[in-house]
C-alpha cells in the first residue's frame, strides 16, 4: 500500500473518530464474509459502527487522542467499534453478541474510555452498568419520591394545624353559644 493511500485512510479514520469519546477493540475471530455482514447489520440497528482497520494505521489515526490507549498491547486482526447511545449500550451490545452462537469467535479485546485503557474484563463490568436512559429514570424517580415525601410532610403538618384550628373554632362557638343562652 502506498504512503498516499495510507495517509488517506488515516485521515478518513481520524475524521470518523473526531467526536468519539470511547471505542472498543474487537476480534472478529474466524467469521466469514456473510457472518461479518450479519454482524455489521445487527450493530448498525443499534447505531454502532464497526471498522476493520490495520492496527498500525489505527494507532496513527488515534495518536494524541483520548482513544489512543485502546490499541496498546494489541496484536492480530482487530476491528474497532464505536457509537450507540453511550458507552454502556456499546459494551452491552458487544458483550451480548460475543455470546451469540452465530458469531462464534467474535470477542472484545478492550477499548478506551475517557483516555483510560479498558481491558476485556473491564468492558464486561461496564456492560453491567445501567444505561444513560436507565440512570435518568432512576434519577427522576428519586427526585419525584423526595418531592412527594416533602409534599406529604407539608400537607400532614398543615392538616394537623387545620384540625387544631377547626376544633378550637368549635370550642369557641360552643362557648359563645353557651354565653348567649345564659344571658
Number of C-alpha atoms within 10 A of each C-alpha: 5 6 8 9 10 13 14 11 17 20 15 13 18 18 12 13 18 12 8 15 17 23 28 28 26 23 20 21 14 12 16 10 9 9 15 16 12 13 18 15 15 14 21 14 10 14 14 19 18 20 15 15 16 15 18 12 16 22 18 15 23 20 13 10 15 18 24 21 22 26 24 13 7 12 12 9 13 21 19 22 21 24 21 18 14 14 23 20 22 27 26 20 17 23 21 13 19 19 13 11 9 13 19 15 15 22 20 25 22 26 28 23 20 13 15 14 21 23 17 18 12 14 24 19 14 19 20 13 15 14 18 14 12 11 12 12 12 13 12 12 12 12 11 12 12 12 12 12 11 12 12 12 12 11 13 12 12 12 12 11 12 13 12 12 12 12 12 12 12 12 12 12 12 12 12 12 11 11 10 9 8 7 5
